[in-house]
Amino acid sequence: MTVRSATQADLETIRAIHNQGIEDRDATLDLDPKGEEDAAEWYAAHGGRYVVLVAERDGAIAGWASLNRYSHRCAYDGVADLSVYVERTARGTGVGRTLLAAIEEAARANDFHKIVLFALAHNEAGRRLYRSAGYREVGLFMEQGRLDGRYVDVIAMERIVAP
């Protein structure tokens, strides 16, 4: 498996993997699949410190990770929000762990102090992945958002990545 910076040519596969996470109802509170325009806007908001990485296995993208702006307030310039999505058939095969290690390295290289993430509390596989990589749970937002007509809990996690 190799990890590299995403390119515009990867955007359709990134979007397809993101849409799997939406369809499976385990990775996001988004309900509707993302279209090409949505993906293009999202990608355009990245660059510089806010990297997008893809993991390739056997010539195909198996997952992606991104560092996202946590806040527009300058006091939070050292904090990045994290997204990690793994293609359905590649889940549980080490893609997520590989992407986490690479995105943390990119965060350090881009002078981030901390990474935060917000995950659906019922996504136990994701929580296990993050805990095994050293992320700690810092809080539970009870009934934080609606998913398929019911309120669901969201967990906040963090990891200090500065040396």
N, C-alpha and C positions, 0 to 999 in steps of 0.2 A: 504494500500500500504506500502511496506517495501523497503528500500534502503540498499544495501549491496555492498561490494567489488565484482567485477567481478572475475570469475575464468576461467580457460582454458575451462571448460565444457560449459561456456556461449558463447563462441566465435562464434559458428555457428548462434545463434540467434542475437548476436550483428551485425554480418556481414549481416544477412538478413534485419535487420532494417536499417542499413547503406545503403544497396542497394535500399531500398524503397525511401530513400532520394535522391539517384542518379536518380532513375526512375522518380520520381515526379518533378524533376528539380527545387526544391525549397530550398534545403539545402546545395548544394555544386556545384562547377564547374566541378567536376568529371563527366565524360560522360559514362564510362564503369563500369558495375557492378564489385565489388571486389570478387576475388576468395578466396579460402581457404588459399593459400600461402600469398596473400596480407594481409589478416586478421591476420595470424600468425606473419608476420613481424611487423605489426602495434602493436599488443599486446606485442610482445617481446621488443618493444621500450618503453613500459610503465613499471612502477614499482617504488618503492621508493616514491618519492614526486609526481610522475606523475601517479595518480590513475585513475582507471576506475571503475565506479559505475554502477550498474543496479538497476532499479526500478521494483519490482515484484508486480503484482496484481493478485489475485486468482491463484497463483502458476505459472504464466507465466510472462516472462519479457516483460514489456510494454515500456521500453526505456532505454537508457544508456547515460552516460556523462563521459567525460574524461578531465583531465588536461594534456596538451601537452607542450612540450618544445617550448618556444617562440623564443629563439635564443640560439646559442651556446656560445655567448659572455658572460663572467662572470658578466658584468654590468647588465645583464637582468635576473640574477638568481631569482630575486624576482617577476618576471612576468611569468604568465602561460597563454597559449592559451587555449581556451575552445571549446569543441565540445559537442553538445547535439542533440540526435536523439530520436524521439518518434515514436513508431509503429503507422502505419496509423490509425487503429481503436481506438487508445488511445489518439489521438491528441485532444486538447481542453478539456481534463478531469482532468487536474491538474498534470499530470505526469511530464511535463517540469518544472513547478514551484517547485515541490518536488525535482527533480534532481538538479535544480539550488541551492536550499537551502543546500542540502547535499554536493554538490561539493564545494560550498563556505566555508562550515565548514571544509572540507578536506583541502582546500587551506590554510586556517588560521592555521590549525594544522600542516601543512607542511611548515610553514613560508613563504608563498607567500604574497606579498604586494598588488599585483594587478592581475586581470584577464582581458584579452583582448579577443575579438572575431571579426571575420570577417563574415558578413552575406550577402546573396544576397539582394540587396535593394528592390527587388520586393516581398520578403517574409515578408509581413506585419504582419502575425500572429507571426512569430518569433521575429520581432522587438517589437511588443506589449509586448510579454512575457519578453524580456530582459529589456525594459523600466520599466515595472511594478515591476521588481526585483531590480531596482536601477541602471541599466547600462545606461550610457550616450553615445549618439552618438558623436564621435569626428571627424569624417570625412567621406567623400564620395569619393571613387575611381571611377571616371567616366570611363566607358568602360574598366574595369579592366581585364576581361577575356571573353573568348568565350564560349557560351553555345548554342548548336544546330545551329552553324553557324552565330550567332550574338553576338556582344559585349554587356555585361551586367555590370551594376554598382554593386559595393560592398561597404557596409557600415562598418566602423570600430567603435566598441563600447568598453567601458571599465568600470570597477568598482573597486574601492579601497576596498580591503577586510581586510586589516590590522586593528587591533583594534585602 
